[in-house]
Amino acid sequence: MIYHLLYPLSDTITLFNVFQYITFRSIYALLTALLLSLLLGPRMLSWLSRLRWGQRIQDDVENHVQKEGTPTMGGLLIAAAHVGAVALWGNWSNPYLWVAMFVFLGFGLVGFLDDYIKVVKRRNKGLSKSGKFSYQLLIAGLAVAALILLPGYSSKLYFPFFKWLHPDLGWFYLPFALFVIVGSSNAVNITDGLDGLAIGPTVVVFACLALFIYVAGHVHLADYLQVAHVSGVGEVTVFCGSLLGAGLGFLWFNAYPAQIFMGDVGSLSLGASIGFLGILSKQELVLVILGGLFVLETLSVVLQVSYFKMTGGRRLFRMAPIHHHFELKGVPEAKIIVRFWILSILLAMIALSTLKLR
């Protein structure tokens, strides 16, 4: 909105020329989303408390009983701050920005329906697994199909560390990209089990993805760093900056001990956005490193279930996801959270190093 109102005036008022710069608008989208989160947060907490939309605790971890009734669906706060900031600072003539917002809001809607059924309707299972998965596939499929049809977007898969290795998957790119988006969405959802555990690494990931997106959209930087150039995608850096700010604002209230939980409306939308930004920047494989914490959490669940079935009831971990395993071993929740944040920062540094190791 600000871009479309003020940038056209740059012909007469030179100062307004600053609005053409993606970096400038990304920074202010971050600050705007952060400010909106901090301003709306107390009101959101009060509103959710009045509605009695509180978290229902079913974990086998004794320390979690005290969290019963903590307001959930805090992802609505992230969504409000994010949409507001992007609406103000984004260039809405850019098709990539529209598709990115479609993914965020689409998966957020699926998460909201799941939360609503569990919290308001008091049905513990929420949406059926098949229904939830089908909605996710539909939204991701529409988004990826739109990308493939957009001029200038390539279905090539770029490998980190090997600048010459980028096979063209053609229409096989569609199921691959679906796996990335849906898998990423559910991985963040699995990780969201402790106060601030999911949103902290998510903020780190969005900071790195903002850089990847900006480089991919900048023809000279992409050529210098020998990464795929996607014309026009740089505008989505504003989207990344806004999610970074909204995530930091939410962390203000979600930090241990949490005043609010994000719920599926937050975790599914943030996770899907991570996956989508990964394919948008052509860093699908680097995403495995960058989001390594989410991968670890998901693998712990897969290994636990597989081991349980193969051994006839024995457990590989005391409880999965793996953060609960450490809780049951007596590690304080706050220490687990901070250590996982440190791990996510280290993985982000390794992921960023791939820009030069080609």
C-alpha positions in Angstrom: 0.0 0.0 0.0 2.7 2.5 1.0 4.8 1.4 -2.0 1.9 2.0 -4.5 1.0 5.3 -2.8 4.3 6.9 -2.4 6.8 5.4 -4.9 4.9 7.0 -7.9 5.6 10.4 -6.3 9.3 9.8 -6.6 9.3 11.7 -10.0 8.6 14.9 -8.1 9.8 14.2 -4.6 13.2 12.4 -4.8 12.9 11.2 -1.2 10.2 8.7 -2.1 12.6 7.0 -4.4 13.8 5.0 -1.4 10.6 2.9 -1.6 11.8 1.1 -4.7 14.5 -0.6 -2.6 13.6 -4.1 -1.5 16.0 -4.0 1.4 14.5 -0.8 2.8 10.9 -2.1 2.6 11.9 -5.5 4.1 13.5 -3.8 7.1 10.4 -1.7 7.7 8.1 -4.7 7.1 10.0 -6.5 9.9 9.7 -3.5 12.2 6.0 -3.0 11.4 5.2 -6.7 12.0 7.1 -6.6 15.3 5.3 -3.5 16.4 1.9 -4.8 15.4 2.6 -8.1 17.3 3.6 -6.2 20.5 0.6 -3.9 20.2 -2.0 -6.6 19.4 -0.5 -9.3 21.7 -2.1 -8.2 25.0 -5.5 -7.8 23.3 -5.2 -11.2 21.6 -4.4 -12.8 25.0 -7.4 -11.1 26.6 -9.7 -12.1 23.7 -8.6 -15.8 23.7 -8.9 -15.9 27.5 -12.5 -14.6 27.4 -13.4 -17.1 24.7 -11.7 -19.8 26.9 -9.7 -21.1 23.9 -7.1 -22.7 26.0 -4.7 -25.5 25.3 -5.7 -29.0 26.4 -2.7 -31.0 27.7 -2.5 -34.7 26.9 1.3 -35.2 27.1 2.8 -37.8 29.4 5.2 -35.2 30.7 4.2 -34.3 34.2 5.5 -30.7 34.0 3.1 -29.9 31.3 0.0 -30.2 33.4 0.4 -26.6 34.6 0.1 -25.4 31.1 -3.5 -26.6 30.9 -5.8 -23.7 29.7 -3.0 -21.5 28.4 -4.5 -19.5 25.4 -3.8 -21.1 22.1 -4.3 -20.2 18.4 -1.6 -17.6 18.8 -0.9 -18.1 15.2 -3.7 -15.6 14.6 -1.5 -12.9 16.1 1.3 -13.9 13.7 -1.1 -13.8 10.8 -2.5 -10.4 11.7 0.9 -8.8 12.1 2.3 -10.4 9.0 -0.6 -9.6 6.7 -0.7 -6.0 8.0 3.0 -5.5 7.4 3.1 -7.0 3.9 0.0 -5.1 2.9 1.8 -1.8 3.8 5.2 -2.5 2.4 4.8 -5.1 -0.4 4.6 -4.5 -4.1 1.3 -6.3 -4.9 2.0 -6.3 -8.6 4.5 -9.1 -8.0 2.9 -12.6 -8.6 5.4 -14.4 -6.4 4.3 -12.3 -3.4 0.7 -13.3 -4.1 1.5 -17.0 -4.2 3.6 -16.8 -1.1 0.7 -15.2 0.8 -1.7 -17.8 -0.6 0.5 -20.6 0.9 0.7 -18.9 4.3 -3.0 -18.1 4.6 -4.1 -21.4 3.0 -2.2 -23.5 5.5 -3.1 -21.2 8.3 -6.8 -21.8 7.5 -6.3 -25.6 7.6 -4.5 -25.1 11.0 -7.3 -22.9 12.3 -10.0 -25.5 11.4 -8.0 -28.2 13.2 -7.5 -26.0 16.2 -11.1 -24.9 16.2 -12.4 -28.5 16.2 -10.0 -29.5 19.0 -10.3 -26.4 21.2 -13.9 -25.1 20.7 -15.7 -28.2 19.6 -13.8 -30.3 22.2 -13.0 -33.1 19.7 -9.5 -34.2 20.6 -8.4 -35.4 17.2 -9.4 -32.3 15.2 -9.5 -32.7 11.5 -9.1 -36.3 10.3 -5.6 -37.1 9.1 -6.7 -37.8 5.6 -8.8 -34.6 5.4 -6.0 -32.5 6.8 -3.4 -34.0 4.5 -5.7 -33.6 1.5 -6.2 -29.9 2.2 -2.5 -29.4 2.5 -1.8 -31.2 -0.8 -4.4 -29.1 -2.5 -3.0 -25.8 -1.4 0.6 -26.8 -2.0 -0.3 -28.2 -5.4 -2.0 -25.0 -6.6 0.9 -22.9 -5.4 3.6 -25.1 -7.1 1.5 -25.3 -10.3 1.3 -21.5 -10.3 5.1 -21.3 -9.9 5.8 -23.7 -12.8 3.5 -21.8 -15.0 5.0 -18.4 -14.2 7.5 -17.3 -16.9 11.1 -17.5 -15.7 10.7 -20.1 -13.0 12.7 -23.3 -13.6 11.9 -26.8 -12.6 15.6 -27.6 -12.2 16.9 -28.9 -8.9 20.1 -27.3 -7.7 22.5 -29.2 -5.5 24.6 -27.4 -2.9 28.4 -27.9 -3.2 28.1 -28.9 -6.9 27.6 -25.8 -9.1 27.3 -28.0 -12.3 24.7 -30.4 -10.9 21.2 -29.1 -11.6 19.0 -31.6 -13.4 15.6 -30.5 -14.8 12.9 -32.5 -13.1 10.1 -31.3 -15.5 6.7 -32.1 -14.2 8.2 -34.4 -11.6 9.2 -31.2 -9.8 5.5 -30.9 -8.8 5.4 -34.0 -6.4 8.9 -33.1 -5.1 7.9 -29.6 -4.3 4.7 -30.9 -2.7 6.7 -33.1 -0.4 8.9 -30.1 0.6 6.0 -27.8 1.5 3.8 -30.3 3.2 6.7 -32.0 4.9 8.1 -28.7 6.2 4.6 -27.7 7.4 4.2 -30.8 9.5 7.8 -30.8 10.7 7.3 -27.4 12.4 4.0 -28.6 13.8 5.8 -31.6 15.4 8.5 -29.4 16.8 6.0 -27.1 18.5 5.9 -28.8 21.9 7.7 -26.6 24.3 7.5 -22.8 25.0 9.3 -21.0 22.2 10.9 -24.2 20.9 9.4 -23.9 17.4 9.2 -20.1 16.9 12.8 -19.5 17.9 14.4 -21.7 15.1 11.7 -20.5 12.7 12.8 -16.9 13.1 16.4 -18.0 12.4 15.3 -19.9 9.3 13.3 -16.9 8.0 16.3 -14.6 8.4 18.4 -17.0 6.3 15.7 -17.5 3.7 15.4 -13.7 3.3 19.0 -13.7 2.2 18.5 -16.6 -0.1 15.5 -15.0 -1.7 17.2 -11.7 -2.1 20.2 -13.3 -3.8 18.0 -15.4 -6.1 16.2 -12.3 -7.2 19.4 -10.2 -7.8 20.8 -11.1 -11.2 24.4 -9.9 -10.4 24.6 -11.5 -6.9 23.1 -14.8 -8.2 25.7 -14.9 -11.0 28.5 -14.1 -8.6 27.5 -16.7 -6.1 26.6 -19.2 -8.9 23.1 -19.8 -7.7 19.8 -19.9 -9.6 18.4 -16.6 -10.6 14.6 -16.2 -10.5 13.6 -12.9 -12.0 11.2 -10.9 -9.7 11.4 -13.2 -6.7 13.4 -10.6 -4.7 10.2 -8.9 -3.8 9.4 -11.9 -1.5 12.2 -10.7 0.8 9.6 -8.3 2.1 7.4 -11.3 3.0 10.4 -12.9 4.8 11.1 -9.8 6.7 7.5 -9.5 7.8 7.4 -13.1 9.0 10.7 -12.5 10.9 9.2 -9.5 12.7 5.9 -11.2 13.4 7.8 -14.3 14.7 9.9 -12.1 17.1 6.8 -10.4 18.3 5.1 -13.7 19.0 8.2 -15.0 20.8 7.8 -12.0 23.2 4.7 -13.7 24.5 5.6 -17.4 23.8 9.0 -17.4 25.5 9.2 -19.6 28.6 7.0 -19.6 30.5 4.6 -19.1 27.6 1.6 -16.8 27.9 0.2 -18.1 24.6 0.7 -21.1 22.2 0.7 -20.7 18.4 -1.5 -23.8 17.7 -1.7 -25.4 14.3 -2.9 -22.2 12.8 0.6 -20.9 13.4 2.8 -24.0 13.0 1.3 -25.2 9.8 1.4 -21.8 8.1 5.0 -21.0 9.2 6.2 -24.5 8.2 4.5 -24.3 4.8 6.0 -20.9 4.2 9.5 -22.2 5.0 9.1 -25.0 2.5 7.6 -22.7 -0.1 10.4 -20.1 0.3 12.9 -23.0 0.0 11.6 -24.0 -3.4 11.1 -20.4 -4.5 14.8 -19.6 -3.8 15.9 -22.9 -5.4 17.4 -24.0 -2.1 15.2 -27.1 -1.6 18.2 -29.3 -0.6 19.9 -26.7 1.5 16.6 -26.5 3.4 17.4 -29.9 4.9 20.4 -28.3 6.6 18.8 -25.0 7.4 15.7 -26.6 8.9 17.8 -29.5 10.3 16.2 -29.1 13.8 12.8 -29.7 12.3 14.1 -32.7 10.4 15.6 -34.1 13.6 12.3 -33.8 15.4 10.4 -35.4 12.6 13.0 -38.3 12.2 12.7 -39.0 16.0 9.0 -39.6 15.6 9.5 -41.8 12.5 12.2 -43.8 14.2 10.2 -44.2 17.3 7.1 -45.5 15.5 9.2 -47.8 13.2 11.2 -49.2 16.1 8.0 -49.7 18.2 6.4 -51.8 15.4 9.6 -53.8 14.6 10.3 -54.8 18.2 6.7 -55.5 19.2 6.3 -52.6 21.6 9.8 -51.5 22.7 10.8 -47.8 22.5 13.9 -46.2 21.0 13.3 -42.9 22.9 11.5 -42.4 26.2 9.1 -40.3 24.2 8.9 -38.7 20.8 9.4 -36.0 19.5 12.9 -36.0 20.9 12.5 -32.8 23.0 10.1 -34.9 25.2 12.8 -37.6 25.5 15.2 -35.0 27.1 12.4 -33.7 29.4 11.8 -37.2 30.7 15.5 -37.6 31.3 15.3 -34.6 33.7 16.7 -31.8 31.5 14.9 -28.6 32.4 12.5 -27.3 29.7 14.3 -23.9 29.4 17.6 -25.6 28.9 16.3 -27.8 26.1 14.8 -24.8 24.4 17.9 -22.7 24.4 20.1 -25.6 23.4 17.8 -26.3 20.4 18.0 -22.7 19.5 21.8 -22.8 19.5 21.6 -25.9 17.3 19.4 -24.1 14.8 21.8 -21.1 14.6 24.7 -23.4 13.9 22.8 -25.2 11.2 21.8 -21.9 9.7 25.5 -20.8 9.5 26.3 -24.1 7.7 23.4 -23.5 5.3 24.6 -20.0 4.6 28.1 -21.2 3.9 26.8 -23.2 0.9 26.5 -19.9 -1.0 30.2 -19.8 -1.3 31.0 -23.6 -1.3 30.1 -24.3 -4.9 
